[in-house]
Amino acid sequence: MRYELYYWPGIQGRGEFVRLALEDAGADYVDVARNEKTGMAAMTRLLENRAVKHAPFAPPFLKAGNLIIAQSANILLYLGPRLGLAPKSDAGRLWAHQLQLTVADWVAELHDTHHPISGALYYEEQKREAKRRAADFRRERLPKFLGYFNDVLKNNPKGSKYVLGKAVSYVDLSLFQMIEGLRYAFPRTMRELEPTHRQMTELHRRISDRPRLSAYLSSPRRLPFNQEGIFRRYPELDA
């Protein structure tokens, strides 16, 4: 099957969590909105047509045959077993989905460090509030999320290299993305926190060494972090 991924063309954003799974698995997919001539129009048509069965509210969403699936965690719940990136048991798939939903919570809190009041306002219009929100994120929330996933890795059976055990999953790829993005957005804070979260740092290294993912990360398909996405570097928020 050739998958169609729909997401904003200029940022990694939430679409990147899906993209990493497709790339690591070597799946046949097209990043629809990156087509300069027709991509955005195709995405807009689907977003505005509420008569479409299971119409998405916003990107990212995936077309798989006749299915349209939205929300990153939901897309990965669907793709995981088909790409060999999820456990075979119901309990294992639910555990993976639970962890991915926790990643989604983490992403939402991270986004609110630079847009704590409204996504419709510029950062400069909520800079004072962003400083307060970012300070709480650095001091309280970021260590809590890192610590939770670090403990999941630490408490796995001996010989486990990944968050679900011995086999890599889409959750590992998403945690890799979180570390990458946090290093970009909060470099000073991450330098302080990473030494006490060694399992997460080691997971990041193992994922970055995977051949297909490594090739993707060094290719033009991997967009750089920028000031339009979820992960944004404002030095005053990392003070």
Secondary structure, DSSP 8 states (H G I E B T S, - for coil): --EEEE--TT--TTHHHHHHHHHHHT--EEEGGG-TTTHHHHHHHHHH-TTSTT--SSS-EEEETTEEEESHHHHHHHHHHHHT-S-SSHHHHHHHHHHHHHHHHHHHHHHHHH-SS-TTS-GGGGHHHHHHHHHHIIIIIHHHHHHHHHHHHHTS-TT--BTTBSS--HHHHHHHHHHHHHHHH-HHHHHHHGGG-HHHHHHHHHHHTSHHHHHHHTSTTS----TTSSS---GGGG-
